[in-house]
Amino acid sequence: MEPGDEVTIVGDYRPSKKEIPMAVGALGLELVSIEEEGDVWSITVRKAGNPA
């Protein structure tokens, strides 16, 4: 991933919905959004830093 790139993670495993946001800072990522529809959630993260 390059700085500024975004990735959306989609899942239905409830513990990951809490664990992923807790880990983003340690991975050099920024939390962009968390959305939930029924039992399925999506988390969008962005690589920190200035885009090239």
PDB file of N, CA, C and O in Angstrom:
ATOM      1  N   MET A   1       0.839  -1.185   0.000  1.00  0.00           N
ATOM      2  CA  MET A   1       0.000   0.000   0.000  1.00  0.00           C
ATOM      3  C   MET A   1       0.876   1.237   0.000  1.00  0.00           C
ATOM      4  O   MET A   1       1.903   1.295   0.676  1.00  0.00           O
ATOM      5  N   GLU A   2       0.460   2.200  -0.752  1.00  0.00           N
ATOM      6  CA  GLU A   2       1.132   3.499  -0.784  1.00  0.00           C
ATOM      7  C   GLU A   2       0.371   4.471   0.123  1.00  0.00           C
ATOM      8  O   GLU A   2      -0.829   4.292   0.333  1.00  0.00           O
ATOM      9  N   PRO A   3       1.040   5.493   0.664  1.00  0.00           N
ATOM     10  CA  PRO A   3       0.328   6.484   1.469  1.00  0.00           C
ATOM     11  C   PRO A   3      -0.878   7.040   0.714  1.00  0.00           C
ATOM     12  O   PRO A   3      -0.781   7.389  -0.463  1.00  0.00           O
ATOM     13  N   GLY A   4      -2.006   7.116   1.400  1.00  0.00           N
ATOM     14  CA  GLY A   4      -3.236   7.620   0.806  1.00  0.00           C
ATOM     15  C   GLY A   4      -4.141   6.531   0.239  1.00  0.00           C
ATOM     16  O   GLY A   4      -5.328   6.774   0.020  1.00  0.00           O
ATOM     17  N   ASP A   5      -3.596   5.318  -0.006  1.00  0.00           N
ATOM     18  CA  ASP A   5      -4.415   4.208  -0.512  1.00  0.00           C
ATOM     19  C   ASP A   5      -5.408   3.779   0.557  1.00  0.00           C
ATOM     20  O   ASP A   5      -5.102   3.794   1.750  1.00  0.00           O
ATOM     21  N   GLU A   6      -6.610   3.393   0.109  1.00  0.00           N
ATOM     22  CA  GLU A   6      -7.644   2.922   1.020  1.00  0.00           C
ATOM     23  C   GLU A   6      -8.011   1.475   0.725  1.00  0.00           C
ATOM     24  O   GLU A   6      -7.974   1.028  -0.422  1.00  0.00           O
ATOM     25  N   VAL A   7      -8.365   0.755   1.779  1.00  0.00           N
ATOM     26  CA  VAL A   7      -8.822  -0.626   1.674  1.00  0.00           C
ATOM     27  C   VAL A   7     -10.083  -0.743   2.521  1.00  0.00           C
ATOM     28  O   VAL A   7     -10.152  -0.194   3.621  1.00  0.00           O
ATOM     29  N   THR A   8     -11.082  -1.461   2.006  1.00  0.00           N
ATOM     30  CA  THR A   8     -12.294  -1.735   2.763  1.00  0.00           C
ATOM     31  C   THR A   8     -12.323  -3.217   3.097  1.00  0.00           C
ATOM     32  O   THR A   8     -12.218  -4.069   2.215  1.00  0.00           O
ATOM     33  N   ILE A   9     -12.468  -3.509   4.374  1.00  0.00           N
ATOM     34  CA  ILE A   9     -12.541  -4.876   4.875  1.00  0.00           C
ATOM     35  C   ILE A   9     -14.003  -5.154   5.186  1.00  0.00           C
ATOM     36  O   ILE A   9     -14.641  -4.381   5.900  1.00  0.00           O
ATOM     37  N   VAL A  10     -14.540  -6.246   4.659  1.00  0.00           N
ATOM     38  CA  VAL A  10     -15.936  -6.608   4.881  1.00  0.00           C
ATOM     39  C   VAL A  10     -15.971  -7.938   5.611  1.00  0.00           C
ATOM     40  O   VAL A  10     -15.246  -8.866   5.253  1.00  0.00           O
ATOM     41  N   GLY A  11     -16.806  -8.034   6.629  1.00  0.00           N
ATOM     42  CA  GLY A  11     -16.878  -9.281   7.374  1.00  0.00           C
ATOM     43  C   GLY A  11     -18.155  -9.417   8.170  1.00  0.00           C
ATOM     44  O   GLY A  11     -19.016  -8.537   8.172  1.00  0.00           O
ATOM     45  N   ASP A  12     -18.250 -10.548   8.846  1.00  0.00           N
ATOM     46  CA  ASP A  12     -19.399 -10.798   9.707  1.00  0.00           C
ATOM     47  C   ASP A  12     -18.978 -11.384  11.059  1.00  0.00           C
ATOM     48  O   ASP A  12     -19.826 -11.767  11.866  1.00  0.00           O
ATOM     49  N   TYR A  13     -17.679 -11.450  11.297  1.00  0.00           N
ATOM     50  CA  TYR A  13     -17.162 -11.958  12.566  1.00  0.00           C
ATOM     51  C   TYR A  13     -17.107 -10.790  13.552  1.00  0.00           C
ATOM     52  O   TYR A  13     -16.232  -9.929  13.458  1.00  0.00           O
ATOM     53  N   ARG A  14     -18.041 -10.769  14.487  1.00  0.00           N
ATOM     54  CA  ARG A  14     -18.236  -9.617  15.365  1.00  0.00           C
ATOM     55  C   ARG A  14     -16.980  -9.160  16.116  1.00  0.00           C
ATOM     56  O   ARG A  14     -16.735  -7.955  16.174  1.00  0.00           O
ATOM     57  N   PRO A  15     -16.173 -10.055  16.691  1.00  0.00           N
ATOM     58  CA  PRO A  15     -14.975  -9.583  17.401  1.00  0.00           C
ATOM     59  C   PRO A  15     -14.018  -8.777  16.511  1.00  0.00           C
ATOM     60  O   PRO A  15     -13.358  -7.857  16.994  1.00  0.00           O
ATOM     61  N   SER A  16     -13.940  -9.109  15.238  1.00  0.00           N
ATOM     62  CA  SER A  16     -13.039  -8.371  14.344  1.00  0.00           C
ATOM     63  C   SER A  16     -13.490  -6.940  14.153  1.00  0.00           C
ATOM     64  O   SER A  16     -12.662  -6.064  13.902  1.00  0.00           O
ATOM     65  N   LYS A  17     -14.777  -6.679  14.266  1.00  0.00           N
ATOM     66  CA  LYS A  17     -15.292  -5.316  14.120  1.00  0.00           C
ATOM     67  C   LYS A  17     -14.713  -4.408  15.205  1.00  0.00           C
ATOM     68  O   LYS A  17     -14.573  -3.205  14.987  1.00  0.00           O
ATOM     69  N   LYS A  18     -14.377  -4.963  16.363  1.00  0.00           N
ATOM     70  CA  LYS A  18     -13.741  -4.185  17.428  1.00  0.00           C
ATOM     71  C   LYS A  18     -12.222  -4.230  17.314  1.00  0.00           C
ATOM     72  O   LYS A  18     -11.554  -3.227  17.562  1.00  0.00           O
ATOM     73  N   GLU A  19     -11.668  -5.390  16.938  1.00  0.00           N
ATOM     74  CA  GLU A  19     -10.216  -5.578  16.931  1.00  0.00           C
ATOM     75  C   GLU A  19      -9.523  -4.806  15.807  1.00  0.00           C
ATOM     76  O   GLU A  19      -8.439  -4.259  16.011  1.00  0.00           O
ATOM     77  N   ILE A  20     -10.130  -4.757  14.641  1.00  0.00           N
ATOM     78  CA  ILE A  20      -9.495  -4.061  13.514  1.00  0.00           C
ATOM     79  C   ILE A  20      -9.300  -2.577  13.825  1.00  0.00           C
ATOM     80  O   ILE A  20      -8.190  -2.076  13.643  1.00  0.00           O
ATOM     81  N   PRO A  21     -10.324  -1.847  14.286  1.00  0.00           N
ATOM     82  CA  PRO A  21     -10.092  -0.440  14.613  1.00  0.00           C
ATOM     83  C   PRO A  21      -9.025  -0.236  15.688  1.00  0.00           C
ATOM     84  O   PRO A  21      -8.311   0.766  15.659  1.00  0.00           O
ATOM     85  N   MET A  22      -8.905  -1.159  16.627  1.00  0.00           N
ATOM     86  CA  MET A  22      -7.875  -1.030  17.666  1.00  0.00           C
ATOM     87  C   MET A  22      -6.473  -1.212  17.087  1.00  0.00           C
ATOM     88  O   MET A  22      -5.511  -0.678  17.640  1.00  0.00           O
ATOM     89  N   ALA A  23      -6.336  -1.948  15.993  1.00  0.00           N
ATOM     90  CA  ALA A  23      -5.025  -2.262  15.423  1.00  0.00           C
ATOM     91  C   ALA A  23      -4.566  -1.272  14.359  1.00  0.00           C
ATOM     92  O   ALA A  23      -3.378  -1.252  14.035  1.00  0.00           O
ATOM     93  N   VAL A  24      -5.447  -0.456  13.806  1.00  0.00           N
ATOM     94  CA  VAL A  24      -5.060   0.368  12.654  1.00  0.00           C
ATOM     95  C   VAL A  24      -3.887   1.303  12.948  1.00  0.00           C
ATOM     96  O   VAL A  24      -3.001   1.446  12.105  1.00  0.00           O
ATOM     97  N   GLY A  25      -3.856   1.932  14.097  1.00  0.00           N
ATOM     98  CA  GLY A  25      -2.755   2.843  14.420  1.00  0.00           C
ATOM     99  C   GLY A  25      -1.421   2.134  14.477  1.00  0.00           C
ATOM    100  O   GLY A  25      -0.419   2.653  13.985  1.00  0.00           O
ATOM    101  N   ALA A  26      -1.396   0.961  15.067  1.00  0.00           N
ATOM    102  CA  ALA A  26      -0.155   0.195  15.179  1.00  0.00           C
ATOM    103  C   ALA A  26       0.351  -0.254  13.813  1.00  0.00           C
ATOM    104  O   ALA A  26       1.540  -0.523  13.642  1.00  0.00           O
ATOM    105  N   LEU A  27      -0.559  -0.333  12.840  1.00  0.00           N
ATOM    106  CA  LEU A  27      -0.191  -0.774  11.491  1.00  0.00           C
ATOM    107  C   LEU A  27       0.118   0.387  10.549  1.00  0.00           C
ATOM    108  O   LEU A  27       0.355   0.174   9.360  1.00  0.00           O
ATOM    109  N   GLY A  28       0.117   1.613  11.073  1.00  0.00           N
ATOM    110  CA  GLY A  28       0.393   2.775  10.237  1.00  0.00           C
ATOM    111  C   GLY A  28      -0.771   3.138   9.341  1.00  0.00           C
ATOM    112  O   GLY A  28      -0.577   3.660   8.243  1.00  0.00           O
ATOM    113  N   LEU A  29      -1.995   2.861   9.809  1.00  0.00           N
ATOM    114  CA  LEU A  29      -3.198   3.141   9.028  1.00  0.00           C
ATOM    115  C   LEU A  29      -4.073   4.148   9.759  1.00  0.00           C
ATOM    116  O   LEU A  29      -3.902   4.376  10.957  1.00  0.00           O
ATOM    117  N   GLU A  30      -5.008   4.748   9.035  1.00  0.00           N
ATOM    118  CA  GLU A  30      -5.985   5.654   9.616  1.00  0.00           C
ATOM    119  C   GLU A  30      -7.366   5.053   9.403  1.00  0.00           C
ATOM    120  O   GLU A  30      -7.652   4.520   8.331  1.00  0.00           O
ATOM    121  N   LEU A  31      -8.213   5.134  10.400  1.00  0.00           N
ATOM    122  CA  LEU A  31      -9.582   4.650  10.283  1.00  0.00           C
ATOM    123  C   LEU A  31     -10.400   5.682   9.523  1.00  0.00           C
ATOM    124  O   LEU A  31     -10.470   6.842   9.930  1.00  0.00           O
ATOM    125  N   VAL A  32     -11.025   5.265   8.408  1.00  0.00           N
ATOM    126  CA  VAL A  32     -11.835   6.172   7.592  1.00  0.00           C
ATOM    127  C   VAL A  32     -13.306   6.042   7.964  1.00  0.00           C
ATOM    128  O   VAL A  32     -13.980   7.045   8.196  1.00  0.00           O
ATOM    129  N   SER A  33     -13.811   4.802   8.021  1.00  0.00           N
ATOM    130  CA  SER A  33     -15.225   4.626   8.355  1.00  0.00           C
ATOM    131  C   SER A  33     -15.504   3.211   8.822  1.00  0.00           C
ATOM    132  O   SER A  33     -14.772   2.271   8.511  1.00  0.00           O
ATOM    133  N   ILE A  34     -16.589   3.090   9.580  1.00  0.00           N
ATOM    134  CA  ILE A  34     -17.136   1.798   9.975  1.00  0.00           C
ATOM    135  C   ILE A  34     -18.622   1.855   9.652  1.00  0.00           C
ATOM    136  O   ILE A  34     -19.332   2.748  10.115  1.00  0.00           O
ATOM    137  N   GLU A  35     -19.089   0.899   8.853  1.00  0.00           N
ATOM    138  CA  GLU A  35     -20.496   0.838   8.492  1.00  0.00           C
ATOM    139  C   GLU A  35     -21.011  -0.562   8.783  1.00  0.00           C
ATOM    140  O   GLU A  35     -20.269  -1.542   8.703  1.00  0.00           O
ATOM    141  N   GLU A  36     -22.287  -0.641   9.121  1.00  0.00           N
ATOM    142  CA  GLU A  36     -22.878  -1.935   9.434  1.00  0.00           C
ATOM    143  C   GLU A  36     -24.266  -2.020   8.817  1.00  0.00           C
ATOM    144  O   GLU A  36     -25.063  -1.085   8.890  1.00  0.00           O
ATOM    145  N   GLU A  37     -24.526  -3.166   8.210  1.00  0.00           N
ATOM    146  CA  GLU A  37     -25.846  -3.432   7.650  1.00  0.00           C
ATOM    147  C   GLU A  37     -26.218  -4.861   8.025  1.00  0.00           C
ATOM    148  O   GLU A  37     -25.664  -5.822   7.490  1.00  0.00           O
ATOM    149  N   GLY A  38     -27.159  -4.986   8.945  1.00  0.00           N
ATOM    150  CA  GLY A  38     -27.502  -6.314   9.441  1.00  0.00           C
ATOM    151  C   GLY A  38     -26.323  -6.910  10.188  1.00  0.00           C
ATOM    152  O   GLY A  38     -25.746  -6.267  11.065  1.00  0.00           O
ATOM    153  N   ASP A  39     -25.968  -8.134   9.842  1.00  0.00           N
ATOM    154  CA  ASP A  39     -24.852  -8.824  10.491  1.00  0.00           C
ATOM    155  C   ASP A  39     -23.520  -8.587   9.791  1.00  0.00           C
ATOM    156  O   ASP A  39     -22.495  -9.102  10.237  1.00  0.00           O
ATOM    157  N   VAL A  40     -23.512  -7.824   8.710  1.00  0.00           N
ATOM    158  CA  VAL A  40     -22.292  -7.589   7.928  1.00  0.00           C
ATOM    159  C   VAL A  40     -21.803  -6.162   8.177  1.00  0.00           C
ATOM    160  O   VAL A  40     -22.588  -5.214   8.163  1.00  0.00           O
ATOM    161  N   TRP A  41     -20.500  -6.025   8.404  1.00  0.00           N
ATOM    162  CA  TRP A  41     -19.898  -4.721   8.621  1.00  0.00           C
ATOM    163  C   TRP A  41     -18.799  -4.475   7.589  1.00  0.00           C
ATOM    164  O   TRP A  41     -18.272  -5.414   6.993  1.00  0.00           O
ATOM    165  N   SER A  42     -18.463  -3.211   7.388  1.00  0.00           N
ATOM    166  CA  SER A  42     -17.320  -2.860   6.538  1.00  0.00           C
ATOM    167  C   SER A  42     -16.530  -1.767   7.251  1.00  0.00           C
ATOM    168  O   SER A  42     -17.090  -0.834   7.827  1.00  0.00           O
ATOM    169  N   ILE A  43     -15.216  -1.918   7.191  1.00  0.00           N
ATOM    170  CA  ILE A  43     -14.303  -0.966   7.806  1.00  0.00           C
ATOM    171  C   ILE A  43     -13.349  -0.500   6.720  1.00  0.00           C
ATOM    172  O   ILE A  43     -12.682  -1.312   6.079  1.00  0.00           O
ATOM    173  N   THR A  44     -13.286   0.807   6.516  1.00  0.00           N
ATOM    174  CA  THR A  44     -12.363   1.371   5.529  1.00  0.00           C
ATOM    175  C   THR A  44     -11.206   2.012   6.254  1.00  0.00           C
ATOM    176  O   THR A  44     -11.395   2.799   7.181  1.00  0.00           O
ATOM    177  N   VAL A  45      -9.983   1.664   5.818  1.00  0.00           N
ATOM    178  CA  VAL A  45      -8.766   2.222   6.394  1.00  0.00           C
ATOM    179  C   VAL A  45      -7.916   2.840   5.281  1.00  0.00           C
ATOM    180  O   VAL A  45      -8.010   2.455   4.115  1.00  0.00           O
ATOM    181  N   ARG A  46      -7.093   3.799   5.670  1.00  0.00           N
ATOM    182  CA  ARG A  46      -6.222   4.494   4.720  1.00  0.00           C
ATOM    183  C   ARG A  46      -4.787   4.400   5.231  1.00  0.00           C
ATOM    184  O   ARG A  46      -4.540   4.531   6.429  1.00  0.00           O
ATOM    185  N   LYS A  47      -3.846   4.172   4.318  1.00  0.00           N
ATOM    186  CA  LYS A  47      -2.424   4.178   4.656  1.00  0.00           C
ATOM    187  C   LYS A  47      -2.034   5.602   5.012  1.00  0.00           C
ATOM    188  O   LYS A  47      -2.266   6.530   4.238  1.00  0.00           O
ATOM    189  N   ALA A  48      -1.437   5.773   6.193  1.00  0.00           N
ATOM    190  CA  ALA A  48      -1.050   7.099   6.660  1.00  0.00           C
ATOM    191  C   ALA A  48       0.109   7.643   5.833  1.00  0.00           C
ATOM    192  O   ALA A  48       0.832   6.898   5.171  1.00  0.00           O
ATOM    193  N   GLY A  49       0.264   8.950   5.891  1.00  0.00           N
ATOM    194  CA  GLY A  49       1.346   9.617   5.168  1.00  0.00           C
ATOM    195  C   GLY A  49       0.816  10.408   3.997  1.00  0.00           C
ATOM    196  O   GLY A  49      -0.380  10.390   3.709  1.00  0.00           O
ATOM    197  N   ASN A  50       1.718  11.103   3.323  1.00  0.00           N
ATOM    198  CA  ASN A  50       1.345  11.906   2.176  1.00  0.00           C
ATOM    199  C   ASN A  50       1.393  11.078   0.901  1.00  0.00           C
ATOM    200  O   ASN A  50       2.368  10.363   0.669  1.00  0.00           O
ATOM    201  N   PRO A  51       0.349  11.162   0.064  1.00  0.00           N
ATOM    202  CA  PRO A  51       0.375  10.427  -1.210  1.00  0.00           C
ATOM    203  C   PRO A  51       1.556  10.876  -2.056  1.00  0.00           C
ATOM    204  O   PRO A  51       1.947  12.042  -2.027  1.00  0.00           O
ATOM    205  N   ALA A  52       2.113   9.948  -2.802  1.00  0.00           N
ATOM    206  CA  ALA A  52       3.263  10.253  -3.660  1.00  0.00           C
ATOM    207  C   ALA A  52       2.850  11.052  -4.871  1.00  0.00           C
ATOM    208  O   ALA A  52       3.692  11.396  -5.701  1.00  0.00           O
TER     209      ALA A  52
END
